[in-house]
Amino acid sequence: MKLKILAVMSISLLLTACGGGSSGISSNSGAALSTETDTGGTTSQSEPTGNASATFTWSVPTTRESGAGLSMGELGGYRIFYGSVNGSLNSFVVISDPYITSYTFTNLVSSTTYYIQITAYDADGSESEKSNIVTRTAI
């Protein structure tokens, strides 16, 4: 059964980098993360550049698309899709800890609008539909 993730999300932008790291992507939680770019069959590392950051938060899904309940033990994690071109969110971050409900993107370019969507997946690999797109401009 597919999961239903609520599009109850917010983004807050900061002008200073939070965390940092050589990949340009960080998480304050220490979760197992994977940052990738989908280029139509190949995958490469994504490296944003700049000095702004954005923290993305969401709510843990509690139901499947069928309306059936979803326990934390059934939830596997999240995929956060992002990019600076609407309709082309080819970069994504995988968060494999379902208890994490925020993620900080760092090294973003100031005055650039970023588009973000999220999916949730369960322990069996079923993935939700993508959430509504959330946009913010780094200032």
N, C-alpha and C positions, 0 to 999 in steps of 0.2 A: 504494500500500500504506500502510496506517495505521501510525503509530509506536506504540511501547510505551514509556511512561515509567514508571519505577520509582517507587513511593511511598516512597522512602528519603529522607525529608525531616526536617528538624528546625527548630524555631523557638527562638530565644533572645530573651528580652525584656529591654529596657533601660529605665530610668526617665528617661533624658535623651534629648533629640532627637538623632539622628545625621544631620547634613546640613542638614535643614530645607528651606526653599523656600516660595514662596507657594502652591503647590498642596497642600502637606501630605504629599506623597509624594516620596521621594528615592531615588536610587541612588548608591552610592559609585563606580560603575564608569564613568559617563558614557555609558551605552548609550542608544540611541534608545528613549524610553519614551512610552507613551500610557496615560493613566489615564481610564477611562470607567465609566459606570454604564448598564446595560441596563435600560430602562424600558418594554420591550415595543414596540419600533419606534423609539424616540427615544433619543438618547444625550446624557448631560450629564456635566459634570465632577463628580468625587467629592471632597469636602473633609472628611476626618476632622478632629476637633478634640480636643485634649488635649495632655498633655505626656509620654506614654509612647511607646515605639517597640518594634517587633518586627523581628528579622532572620530571614528565611525562606531556607533553603538547600535544594538538591536535587541529585540526581545526573544527569549527562548521560545521556540514553537511548542505548543502543548497539545495540538491535534494534528491528525493526518488530513489530507484533502477529502477523504471520505467522511470526516467528522469524528472518527474514532480517536480516543485519547492516545497520547504519546508520552511515555515516561522518559526520564533522563537516561535510564539504562538502555533505551532503544536508540537514542540519538547518537550519531557518530561525529558530527562536526558541521563545518560551514565552508562555503567557497564565496569569497568576496571578489566580484568582477569590477574592474575600474579602468578608467582611461580619460583622456582629455578630448576625445571625439565622440559625440553622442552617436549611438548605433554601432560603435566599434569598440566595445569593452573587451578587448582580447587579453588583457593582463588579468591575472587572478592570484589570490592568496588562499591557501588551504589552511584552515584552523582545525586541527584534529582533536581538540578538547571542547566538548559541548558545553562546558561550564563557563567558557569565556564568552563575554557578550560585548566586547569592544576591541578595536584594533586601531593602531596609530600608523598612518602613512607619514613618512618623513621625506625630506629633500624634495618637496613639491615646489613648482614654479609659482611665484607670486603673480597675482592678477590673471591666473589661468583657471578656467572652470573645469572641475572634475565631475565625472559621472560615475555613480557607484550603484551596484546591485548585489544582492546576496541570495544564496540558496542554502538550504540545510540538507544534510543527508543522514540516513539512519545507519545502524550497524550492519545492515544487509546491503548497503550501497544505493538504496532508492533515494532519489534526489527530488527536492521540491522544485516547483516552477520558480523562475527568478522573480524577485520582489520588484516593486515599482522602482524606477530610477530616482535616485536622490542626487541633487546637484548642489555644489557650492563653489564659490570662487575664492581661491587663496588670495589673501590681501597682505 
